Amino acid sequence: MRIRTPVDLGALKRDRRIALGMDQKALADKIGVSRQWVVEIEKGKPRAEIGLVLRAVDALGIPLMAGDTGKTKNQDALSPIDIDSIVSAARRKRK
């Protein structure tokens, strides 16, 4: 699914939560927020704190991928980017 808006992301999270058999309160408890925060995010709240959004995505087991949307002559799909290696490299630079 291509995520283009906060509403798209909210719908994805809601669908995943339901597929996991988790209610809003259980998700809220798992990520350390209120149930109302989950309700707002699932409705597509546009100004949610990115750290909490990422925590919710992780708690739901939703993989994140980034890639170049431009195609090269040998590329028909997006190339995945290893976000874990980017984060690790950034952490090493801070130490």
KAZI-V972803 format. One record per run of one state. SS is the DSSP state (H for helix, E for strand, C for the rest). FROM is the first residue (numbers start at 1). LEN is the number of residues. If there is no record, write none. Layout:
# KAZI-V972803
ss->(SS;SS)
from->(FROM;FROM)
len->(LEN;LEN)
This chain:
# KAZI-V972803
ss->(C;H;C;H;C;H;C;H;C;H;C)
from->(1;6;20;24;32;35;43;50;60;83;95)
len->(5;14;4;8;3;8;7;10;23;12;1)
